Amino acid sequence: MGKRTTIQLALLVIGIIIWGYGQRIDDASLRLIGIAFFALATMLRFFRRSGTHHKEPDPEEDSDVD
């Protein structure tokens, strides 16, 4: 499991715990904070990973003309 996945899971677990506690004591601000942690964990999914940069193909290498 990568570092990024660990961070996402940690944010998700923290968000669920905070949200659940806010639900139990009926505190809207804690529920919103828990939802914000969950949203942050979900948004991390859409950011590009640093090690996945794709190299642009070289036009000279792809030519079929000899």
C-alpha positions in Angstrom: 0.0 0.0 0.0 1.4 3.4 -1.0 1.8 6.4 1.1 -1.0 8.2 -0.7 -3.4 5.4 -0.1 -2.5 5.3 3.6 -3.2 9.0 3.8 -6.6 8.6 2.1 -7.6 5.8 4.4 -6.5 7.7 7.5 -8.6 10.8 6.4 -11.5 8.5 5.7 -11.4 6.8 9.1 -10.9 10.1 10.9 -13.8 11.6 9.0 -16.1 8.6 9.9 -15.1 8.8 13.6 -15.7 12.6 13.8 -19.0 12.3 11.8 -20.2 9.4 14.0 -19.4 11.3 17.2 -21.2 14.4 15.9 -24.2 12.3 15.0 -24.2 10.7 18.4 -24.1 13.9 20.4 -26.2 15.8 17.8 -23.6 18.4 16.9 -23.9 19.7 13.4 -20.5 21.3 13.3 -18.8 18.0 14.1 -20.8 16.2 11.4 -19.7 18.8 8.9 -16.1 18.5 9.9 -16.4 14.7 9.5 -17.9 15.1 6.0 -15.1 17.5 5.1 -12.5 14.9 6.0 -14.4 12.4 3.8 -14.6 14.9 1.0 -10.8 15.6 1.2 -10.0 11.9 1.1 -12.2 11.6 -2.0 -10.7 14.6 -3.7 -7.2 13.2 -3.3 -8.3 10.6 -5.8 -8.5 13.2 -8.6 -5.0 14.7 -8.1 -2.2 13.4 -10.3 0.3 11.2 -8.6 3.9 12.5 -8.8 5.3 9.3 -10.3 2.9 8.8 -13.1 4.0 11.5 -15.6 3.6 10.2 -19.1 6.4 10.9 -21.5 5.3 12.5 -24.8 6.0 10.2 -27.7 8.9 11.3 -30.0 7.5 12.0 -33.5 10.7 10.6 -35.1 10.4 7.3 -33.3 6.8 6.7 -34.4 7.3 7.3 -38.2 6.5 4.4 -40.4 8.5 5.9 -43.3 12.0 4.4 -43.7 
